[in-house]
């Protein structure tokens, strides 16, 4: 449990939210400073320079309002009803069932559930899912933004197109280019599966299309059509790197349209991590940049569940990442390239899209800012140069790609931003999803973790577990069910409605103290189809 939660959880548990509402503060630069003086830096993905702490101050209205009043010390109780809780949890849920036969292939994917729960306002996470129409397979991904949502929004719109183009054979690329040249309708590349809230930026569509077209033109020139084999791993890596390069180039070139000019700069100066899965038959590739995760749910012969990690976090807890960073820079920077478990003492993920403050030279940063719009030039964050900034780039968007051949016992895949993994262990995540999907609960002794539990409390826990078995289908979406546990689990590992209600009742100024945005996609595999593939081999 993170330090801030340890500090405030007793207050919440005792229904004393009113005592901590007074610490709420607001910030003109939400990504630069904490939402409260009590917010531990471990909850911030990008640590602000100390000088920016003055941006965060108590609301004047609150201060003036409390000067002439005295409040009763009686704790106030704030509860949401179960229907209100469900309304909040289900607001962003989305489900898609894949036709078993799409006209070309028998799909190894039964369908997927996704959901998001914001902590930031607006939410900085994004999600995407699409079926590849000119090749085979599905693409699914989660994107965790920082320093705003501009970069995660752009990556969620664009990355799948770059991947799909990278997977296309030479003949199809030529056909698409000829259609553009002659003004004919283009072949559809992707079929998107989107929640109504998952929008596309119409203003930037022409710019994005032109950059994508330049990419496929280069692919046509590089590939003479002699080779027909497509390396999925190479395609994923090239797509990630090329999109990040285009984000950087678009910001450097600018745009005569003032709105677009400011947009491309916002995208470049903010950042986003990405965890993307490509599923084609029994071939599963996971491309990860940053600290979101992909977790495979495997059902053992005895019916129990085990978790198989298909991605590595790119942060200070990864020794190989630390070693990579040190090798990429001079020895005299060995002690400064990572400080306090952050890149240059500021950024938690060691790989990300955007974040040109960690990629561009100082001269380029100054030149772009000085020639940019006033909104950019007046922003203290964009003008700030990271300390010990000698040999950029310090950050890369190149993904680490993991391949896994699906087996009949591989039942589902969980893609989630770090907001989930900060609150739940991977084994608990897989067990909860597995039990939800199968409707089976393996009864194990209740663990109380060293707490002193009375007979009455134990009776309550057993009653709650019995109720849980009968209400497992309260959620129609596996991602929603997982979020309910992530936010509402008590110290005994069961959903506590009172705790869930309180956590969802927190105002925007306090929500980020307790958790990050949570975005989850649960992909369910068709074991019969996977088994048939295996038998063919």
C-alpha positions as CSV (number, residue, x, y, z in Angstrom):
1,X,0.0,0.0,0.0
2,X,1.6,3.4,-1.0
3,X,2.6,5.8,1.7
4,X,-0.2,8.3,1.2
5,X,-2.8,5.5,1.6
6,X,-1.2,4.3,4.8
7,X,-1.4,7.9,6.1
8,X,-5.0,8.5,5.2
9,X,-6.6,5.1,5.1
10,X,-7.5,5.1,8.9
11,X,-9.3,8.4,8.3
12,X,-11.3,7.0,5.5
13,X,-12.0,3.8,7.3
14,X,-13.5,5.8,10.2
15,X,-15.7,7.9,7.9
16,X,-13.7,11.1,8.5
17,X,-13.4,12.3,5.0
18,X,-14.6,15.7,6.1
19,X,-11.4,16.2,8.0
20,X,-9.2,15.8,4.9
21,X,-11.4,17.6,2.4
22,X,-9.8,20.8,3.7
23,X,-6.4,19.9,2.3
24,X,-7.8,20.0,-1.2
25,X,-5.9,22.4,-3.5
26,X,-5.9,23.2,-7.1
27,X,-3.1,23.7,-9.6
28,X,-2.8,25.5,-12.9
29,X,-0.2,22.9,-14.0
30,X,-1.6,19.6,-12.7
31,X,1.3,17.6,-14.2
32,X,3.9,19.8,-12.5
33,X,3.0,19.6,-8.9
34,X,1.1,17.5,-6.4
35,X,-2.6,17.8,-5.8
36,X,-2.0,18.1,-2.1
37,X,1.0,18.8,0.1
38,X,0.7,15.2,1.4
39,X,1.1,13.6,-2.1
40,X,4.2,11.4,-2.0
41,X,6.4,11.8,-5.0
42,X,6.1,8.0,-5.6
43,X,2.7,8.7,-7.0
44,X,3.9,11.2,-9.6
45,X,5.2,9.8,-12.9
46,X,7.0,13.1,-13.6
47,X,8.5,14.9,-10.6
48,X,8.4,18.7,-10.8
49,X,11.3,21.0,-10.2
50,X,11.2,22.3,-6.6
51,X,10.6,25.9,-7.8
52,X,7.2,24.9,-9.2
53,X,5.8,24.0,-5.8
54,X,4.4,27.5,-5.5
55,X,1.9,26.6,-8.3
56,X,0.0,24.5,-5.8
57,X,-1.9,26.5,-3.2
58,X,-5.1,26.1,-1.1
59,X,-8.3,27.3,-2.7
60,X,-8.9,30.9,-1.7
61,X,-12.6,30.4,-1.4
62,X,-12.1,27.6,1.0
63,X,-9.7,29.6,3.1
64,X,-12.0,32.6,3.3
65,X,-15.0,30.4,4.0
66,X,-13.4,28.7,7.0
67,X,-12.1,31.9,8.7
68,X,-15.5,32.8,10.2
69,X,-16.9,29.3,10.8
70,X,-16.3,26.5,13.3
71,X,-17.2,23.0,12.4
72,X,-18.5,20.3,14.7
73,X,-16.0,17.5,15.3
74,X,-18.6,14.8,14.7
75,X,-17.4,12.7,11.7
76,X,-19.5,13.0,8.6
77,X,-20.4,9.9,6.6
78,X,-20.4,10.0,2.8
79,X,-21.8,6.9,1.1
80,X,-22.8,6.1,-2.4
81,X,-25.5,3.6,-2.9
82,X,-24.7,0.3,-4.8
83,X,-26.6,1.6,-7.9
84,X,-24.5,4.8,-7.8
85,X,-21.3,2.8,-7.4
86,X,-22.2,0.7,-10.4
87,X,-23.0,3.7,-12.4
88,X,-19.6,5.1,-11.9
89,X,-17.8,1.8,-12.4
90,X,-19.7,1.0,-15.6
91,X,-19.6,4.4,-17.2
92,X,-16.6,3.6,-19.5
93,X,-17.0,-0.2,-19.9
94,X,-17.0,-1.7,-23.4
95,X,-17.4,-5.3,-24.6
96,X,-16.9,-6.8,-28.0
97,X,-17.6,-10.4,-29.1
98,X,-15.6,-11.7,-32.1
99,X,-17.4,-13.7,-34.7
100,X,-16.0,-17.2,-34.7
101,X,-15.5,-17.0,-38.5
102,X,-15.0,-13.6,-40.1
103,X,-15.0,-14.7,-43.7
104,X,-11.3,-15.4,-43.8
105,X,-10.2,-17.0,-40.6
106,X,-11.4,-18.8,-37.5
107,X,-10.6,-16.4,-34.7
108,X,-8.6,-17.5,-31.6
109,X,-10.1,-14.6,-29.7
110,X,-13.6,-15.0,-28.3
111,X,-13.9,-11.3,-27.5
112,X,-12.7,-8.7,-25.0
113,X,-13.9,-6.4,-22.2
114,X,-12.4,-3.1,-21.4
115,X,-12.9,-0.3,-18.9
116,X,-11.4,2.8,-17.5
117,X,-11.6,4.6,-14.1
118,X,-10.1,8.1,-14.0
119,X,-8.1,9.5,-11.1
120,X,-6.7,12.5,-13.0
121,X,-9.1,15.1,-14.4
122,X,-9.2,14.7,-17.3
123,X,-8.1,11.1,-17.5
124,X,-4.6,10.6,-19.0
125,X,-5.0,7.0,-19.9
126,X,-6.3,5.8,-23.3
127,X,-7.2,2.4,-24.9
128,X,-7.6,1.0,-28.4
129,X,-8.8,-2.1,-30.1
130,X,-9.1,-3.0,-33.7
131,X,-9.2,-5.9,-36.2
132,X,-6.7,-5.9,-39.0
133,X,-8.7,-6.1,-42.3
134,X,-5.9,-6.4,-44.9
135,X,-3.9,-8.8,-42.8
136,X,-4.9,-11.2,-40.1
137,X,-5.2,-10.7,-36.3
138,X,-6.4,-8.2,-33.7
139,X,-4.6,-5.3,-32.1
140,X,-5.3,-4.2,-28.5
141,X,-3.5,-1.7,-26.4
142,X,-3.4,0.5,-23.3
143,X,-1.7,3.9,-23.2
144,X,-0.7,5.7,-20.0
145,X,-0.1,9.5,-20.4
146,X,1.9,11.8,-18.3
147,X,2.3,15.6,-18.3
148,X,-1.2,15.7,-19.8
149,X,-3.2,13.5,-22.1
150,X,-2.2,14.9,-25.5
151,X,0.5,12.3,-26.2
152,X,-1.5,9.3,-25.1
153,X,-4.5,10.5,-27.2
154,X,-2.3,10.8,-30.3
155,X,-0.6,7.4,-29.8
156,X,-4.0,5.7,-29.2
157,X,-5.3,7.1,-32.5
158,X,-2.2,6.5,-34.7
159,X,-0.1,3.6,-33.5
160,X,-2.3,0.8,-34.8
161,X,-2.3,2.4,-38.3
162,X,1.5,2.4,-38.2
163,X,1.5,-1.3,-37.1
164,X,-1.0,-2.3,-39.7
165,X,0.9,-0.6,-42.5
166,X,4.1,-2.3,-41.3
167,X,2.4,-5.7,-41.6
168,X,1.1,-5.1,-45.1
169,X,2.6,-6.9,-48.1
170,X,4.3,-4.9,-50.8
171,X,1.4,-5.4,-53.3
172,X,-1.2,-4.0,-50.9
173,X,1.0,-1.0,-50.1
174,X,1.2,-0.2,-53.8
175,X,-2.5,-0.6,-54.2
176,X,-3.2,1.8,-51.4
177,X,-0.7,4.4,-52.7
178,X,-2.2,4.1,-56.3
179,X,-5.7,4.7,-54.8
180,X,-4.5,7.9,-53.1
181,X,-2.8,9.1,-56.3
182,X,-5.8,8.6,-58.4
183,X,-8.3,9.8,-55.8
184,X,-10.1,6.5,-55.5
185,X,-11.5,5.2,-52.2
186,X,-8.9,3.6,-50.0
187,X,-9.0,0.0,-48.8
188,X,-10.0,0.0,-45.1
189,X,-7.1,-1.1,-43.0
190,X,-8.6,-1.4,-39.5
191,X,-12.0,-2.0,-38.0
192,X,-12.1,-0.1,-34.8
193,X,-13.9,-1.3,-31.6
194,X,-14.4,1.9,-29.6
195,X,-16.4,3.1,-26.7
196,X,-18.3,6.3,-27.5
197,X,-16.0,8.3,-25.3
198,X,-12.9,7.0,-27.2
199,X,-12.7,9.8,-29.8
200,X,-10.5,10.7,-32.8
201,X,-9.0,14.2,-33.3
202,X,-10.7,15.4,-36.5
203,X,-8.6,18.5,-36.7
204,X,-5.3,16.6,-36.9
205,X,-6.6,13.8,-39.2
206,X,-5.0,15.3,-42.4
207,X,-1.7,15.9,-40.7
208,X,-1.7,12.3,-39.3
209,X,-2.6,10.8,-42.7
210,X,0.2,12.7,-44.5
211,X,2.8,11.4,-42.0
212,X,1.4,7.8,-42.3
213,X,1.5,8.1,-46.1
214,X,5.1,9.2,-46.1
215,X,5.9,6.1,-44.0
216,X,4.2,3.6,-46.3
217,X,5.9,5.3,-49.3
218,X,9.2,4.7,-47.7
219,X,8.3,1.1,-47.0
220,X,7.4,0.7,-50.7
221,X,10.8,2.1,-51.7
222,X,12.7,-0.1,-49.3
223,X,10.8,-3.3,-50.2
224,X,11.0,-4.3,-53.9
225,X,8.4,-7.0,-53.4
226,X,10.9,-9.9,-53.6
227,X,10.3,-10.9,-49.9
228,X,6.8,-11.9,-48.8
229,X,7.6,-12.9,-45.3
230,X,6.6,-10.3,-42.6
231,X,8.4,-10.3,-39.3
232,X,5.8,-9.3,-36.8
233,X,8.4,-8.4,-34.1
234,X,10.3,-6.2,-36.5
235,X,7.0,-4.6,-37.8
236,X,6.0,-3.7,-34.2
237,X,9.4,-2.2,-33.4
238,X,9.5,-0.2,-36.6
239,X,6.0,1.1,-36.1
240,X,6.7,2.3,-32.5
241,X,9.9,4.0,-33.5
242,X,8.5,5.6,-36.6
243,X,5.5,7.1,-34.8
244,X,7.7,8.6,-32.1
245,X,9.9,10.0,-34.8
246,X,6.9,11.6,-36.6
247,X,5.7,13.1,-33.3
248,X,9.1,14.7,-32.9
249,X,9.3,15.9,-36.5
250,X,5.8,17.4,-36.6
251,X,6.6,19.4,-33.5
252,X,9.9,20.7,-35.1
253,X,8.3,21.6,-38.4
254,X,5.2,23.2,-36.9
255,X,2.0,24.0,-38.8
256,X,0.6,27.3,-40.2
257,X,-2.7,26.5,-38.5
258,X,-2.2,27.9,-34.9
259,X,-4.5,25.2,-33.3
260,X,-2.6,22.4,-35.0
261,X,0.7,24.0,-34.2
262,X,-0.1,24.1,-30.5
263,X,-1.5,20.5,-30.6
264,X,1.6,18.9,-32.1
265,X,3.7,20.7,-29.5
266,X,1.5,19.6,-26.7
267,X,1.8,16.0,-28.0
268,X,5.6,16.2,-28.2
269,X,6.2,17.8,-24.8
270,X,3.8,15.4,-23.0
271,X,4.5,11.7,-22.9
272,X,2.9,8.2,-23.0
273,X,3.8,4.6,-22.4
274,X,2.2,1.8,-24.5
275,X,1.5,-1.9,-24.1
276,X,0.1,-3.5,-27.3
277,X,-0.9,-7.0,-28.1
278,X,-1.2,-8.5,-31.6
279,X,-3.1,-11.8,-31.7
280,X,-3.1,-13.8,-34.9
281,X,-4.2,-17.4,-34.4
282,X,-1.9,-18.9,-31.8
283,X,0.7,-16.3,-32.3
284,X,0.7,-13.7,-29.6
285,X,3.1,-10.7,-29.7
286,X,3.3,-8.1,-26.9
287,X,5.1,-4.9,-27.6
288,X,5.7,-2.8,-24.5
289,X,7.2,0.6,-23.9
290,X,7.1,1.8,-20.3
291,X,5.5,0.4,-17.2
292,X,2.1,-0.9,-18.3
293,X,1.8,-4.7,-18.3
294,X,0.5,-7.7,-20.1
295,X,-0.4,-10.7,-18.0
296,X,-1.5,-14.1,-19.3
297,X,-4.1,-16.1,-17.3
298,X,-3.3,-19.8,-17.4
299,X,-5.7,-22.5,-16.0
300,X,-3.9,-25.4,-14.5
301,X,-5.1,-29.0,-14.6
302,X,-6.5,-28.8,-11.1
303,X,-8.6,-25.7,-12.1
304,X,-6.4,-23.2,-10.2
305,X,-5.0,-20.1,-11.9
306,X,-1.4,-18.9,-12.5
307,X,-0.1,-15.7,-14.0
308,X,2.5,-15.5,-16.8
309,X,4.1,-12.1,-17.3
310,X,4.5,-11.2,-21.0
311,X,6.1,-7.8,-20.5
312,X,8.8,-6.1,-18.5
313,X,8.5,-2.8,-16.7
314,X,10.9,-0.2,-18.0
315,X,11.8,1.6,-14.8
316,X,14.4,1.6,-12.0
317,X,13.2,-1.8,-10.7
318,X,14.4,-3.4,-13.9
319,X,18.2,-4.1,-13.6
320,X,18.6,-4.6,-17.3
321,X,17.0,-1.2,-18.1
322,X,19.4,0.5,-15.6
323,X,22.3,-1.2,-17.2
324,X,21.1,-0.2,-20.7
325,X,20.8,3.4,-19.8
326,X,24.3,3.5,-18.2
327,X,25.8,1.9,-21.3
328,X,24.2,4.5,-23.6
329,X,25.8,7.4,-21.8
330,X,29.4,8.3,-20.7
331,X,30.7,6.8,-17.5
332,X,30.8,10.2,-15.8
333,X,27.0,10.3,-16.0
334,X,26.6,6.9,-14.3
335,X,25.4,8.5,-11.1
336,X,23.2,11.2,-12.6
337,X,21.4,9.4,-15.4
338,X,19.1,7.7,-12.8
339,X,18.5,9.5,-9.5
340,X,16.0,8.5,-6.9
341,X,14.8,5.8,-9.2
342,X,13.9,8.3,-11.9
343,X,15.4,9.2,-15.3
344,X,17.5,12.3,-14.5
345,X,15.7,12.4,-11.2
346,X,12.4,13.3,-12.9
347,X,10.7,10.6,-15.0
348,X,9.6,7.2,-13.7
349,X,9.3,5.2,-17.0
350,X,12.6,4.8,-18.9
351,X,10.8,4.3,-22.3
352,X,8.0,6.5,-23.6
353,X,6.5,8.3,-26.6
354,X,6.9,12.0,-26.8
355,X,8.7,13.6,-23.9
356,X,11.0,15.5,-26.2
357,X,12.5,17.3,-23.1
358,X,14.4,14.0,-22.6
359,X,15.2,13.5,-26.3
360,X,16.0,16.9,-28.0
361,X,19.2,18.9,-27.6
362,X,19.0,22.0,-25.5
363,X,19.4,24.2,-28.6
364,X,16.6,22.5,-30.4
365,X,14.3,22.8,-27.4
366,X,15.0,26.5,-27.1
367,X,14.5,27.1,-30.8
368,X,11.2,25.4,-31.0
369,X,9.9,27.0,-27.8
370,X,10.9,30.5,-28.9
371,X,9.3,30.1,-32.3
372,X,6.2,28.5,-30.9
373,X,2.9,29.9,-29.7
374,X,2.7,32.1,-26.6
375,X,1.0,29.4,-24.7
376,X,4.1,27.2,-25.0
377,X,6.6,30.1,-24.5
378,X,4.8,31.1,-21.2
379,X,4.8,27.5,-19.9
380,X,7.5,27.1,-17.3
381,X,7.5,23.4,-17.7
382,X,8.4,23.4,-21.4
383,X,11.2,25.9,-20.7
384,X,12.7,23.9,-17.9
385,X,15.8,21.9,-18.8
386,X,16.3,18.6,-16.9
387,X,19.4,18.6,-14.6
388,X,22.6,16.9,-15.8
389,X,21.3,17.1,-19.4
390,X,24.5,16.4,-21.3
391,X,24.1,13.7,-23.9
392,X,20.5,13.4,-25.1
393,X,18.5,11.4,-26.1
394,X,18.0,9.8,-22.7
395,X,14.6,8.3,-23.6
396,X,13.4,5.9,-26.3
397,X,10.1,4.7,-27.5
398,X,11.5,1.4,-28.8
399,X,9.4,-1.4,-27.5
400,X,10.5,-4.7,-26.0
401,X,8.6,-7.4,-27.9
402,X,7.6,-10.7,-26.3
403,X,6.3,-13.7,-28.3
404,X,4.1,-16.4,-26.9
405,X,2.5,-19.3,-28.7
406,X,-1.0,-19.8,-27.3
407,X,-2.0,-23.1,-25.7
408,X,-5.4,-24.4,-24.7
409,X,-4.7,-23.7,-21.1
410,X,-4.1,-20.0,-21.9
411,X,-7.5,-18.6,-21.2
412,X,-7.2,-14.8,-21.2
413,X,-4.8,-11.9,-21.4
414,X,-4.9,-8.8,-19.2
415,X,-3.5,-5.5,-20.5
416,X,-3.5,-2.8,-17.9
417,X,-1.8,0.5,-17.1
418,X,0.2,0.8,-13.9
419,X,-2.8,2.1,-11.9
420,X,-3.9,-1.5,-11.6
421,X,-0.6,-3.1,-10.8
422,X,0.1,-0.6,-8.1
423,X,-3.0,-1.8,-6.2
424,X,-3.1,-5.5,-7.0
425,X,-0.6,-8.4,-7.2
426,X,-0.5,-10.2,-10.6
427,X,-1.6,-13.5,-9.1
428,X,-4.7,-11.9,-7.6
429,X,-5.5,-10.2,-10.9
430,X,-5.4,-13.5,-12.8
431,X,-7.4,-15.4,-10.1
432,X,-10.1,-12.8,-9.9
433,X,-10.6,-12.6,-13.7
434,X,-10.3,-16.4,-14.0
435,X,-13.0,-17.0,-11.3
436,X,-15.2,-14.4,-12.9
437,X,-14.9,-15.9,-16.4
438,X,-15.5,-19.5,-15.2
439,X,-17.9,-18.7,-12.4
440,X,-15.9,-21.1,-10.2
441,X,-14.5,-20.0,-6.8
442,X,-11.9,-22.3,-5.3
443,X,-12.5,-22.0,-1.5
444,X,-9.3,-21.4,0.4
445,X,-8.8,-20.6,4.0
446,X,-9.4,-16.9,4.7
447,X,-6.1,-15.2,5.4
448,X,-6.3,-12.4,7.9
449,X,-2.7,-11.2,7.5
450,X,-1.8,-10.9,11.2
451,X,-4.9,-9.0,12.1
452,X,-6.8,-9.8,15.3
453,X,-10.2,-11.0,14.1
454,X,-13.1,-11.7,16.4
455,X,-15.5,-14.5,15.9
456,X,-18.1,-12.0,14.8
457,X,-15.8,-10.5,12.2
458,X,-14.9,-14.0,10.9
459,X,-18.6,-14.8,10.6
460,X,-19.0,-11.6,8.6
461,X,-16.2,-12.5,6.2
462,X,-17.6,-16.0,5.6
463,X,-21.1,-14.4,5.0
464,X,-19.5,-11.9,2.6
465,X,-17.8,-14.7,0.7
466,X,-21.0,-16.6,0.3
467,X,-22.7,-13.5,-1.0
468,X,-19.8,-12.9,-3.4
469,X,-20.3,-16.3,-4.9
470,X,-24.0,-15.5,-5.7
471,X,-23.3,-12.0,-7.0
472,X,-20.3,-12.8,-9.2
473,X,-22.4,-11.9,-12.2
474,X,-23.3,-8.5,-10.9
475,X,-20.7,-7.2,-13.4
476,X,-21.2,-8.1,-17.1
477,X,-17.7,-6.9,-17.9
478,X,-14.5,-8.6,-16.7
479,X,-12.5,-5.3,-16.6
480,X,-15.3,-3.7,-14.5
481,X,-15.2,-6.6,-12.1
482,X,-11.4,-6.2,-11.8
483,X,-11.6,-2.5,-11.2
484,X,-14.2,-3.1,-8.5
485,X,-11.7,-5.3,-6.7
486,X,-8.7,-3.0,-7.3
487,X,-10.5,0.0,-5.7
488,X,-12.8,-1.8,-3.2
489,X,-10.7,-4.6,-1.8
490,X,-10.1,-4.5,2.0
491,X,-7.2,-6.0,3.9
492,X,-8.8,-9.4,3.7
493,X,-8.9,-9.4,-0.1
494,X,-12.7,-9.0,-0.5
495,X,-14.7,-6.1,-1.9
496,X,-15.8,-3.8,0.9
497,X,-18.8,-1.7,-0.4
498,X,-18.1,0.9,2.3
499,X,-14.5,1.3,1.2
500,X,-15.5,1.3,-2.5
501,X,-18.1,4.0,-1.9
502,X,-15.6,6.2,-0.1
503,X,-12.9,5.8,-2.7
504,X,-15.3,6.6,-5.5
505,X,-16.6,9.6,-3.5
506,X,-13.2,11.3,-3.3
507,X,-13.2,14.7,-5.0
508,X,-10.8,15.2,-8.0
509,X,-8.3,17.0,-5.8
510,X,-7.9,13.9,-3.6
511,X,-8.5,11.0,-5.9
512,X,-5.0,11.1,-7.3
513,X,-3.5,10.8,-3.8
514,X,-4.8,7.3,-3.5
515,X,-4.5,5.8,-7.0
516,X,-3.6,6.4,-10.6
517,X,-5.9,6.2,-13.6
518,X,-6.8,2.6,-14.2
519,X,-7.3,1.2,-17.8
520,X,-7.9,-2.5,-18.4
521,X,-8.5,-4.8,-21.4
522,X,-9.3,-8.4,-20.8
523,X,-9.0,-10.6,-23.9
524,X,-10.6,-14.0,-23.8
525,X,-9.2,-16.8,-26.0
526,X,-11.1,-19.6,-27.7
527,X,-9.5,-22.7,-26.3
528,X,-11.2,-25.0,-28.9
529,X,-9.7,-23.0,-31.8
530,X,-6.3,-22.8,-30.1
531,X,-6.4,-26.5,-29.5
532,X,-7.3,-27.1,-33.2
533,X,-4.2,-25.1,-34.3
534,X,-2.1,-27.2,-31.9
535,X,-3.5,-30.5,-33.3
536,X,-2.8,-29.3,-36.9
537,X,0.9,-28.8,-36.0
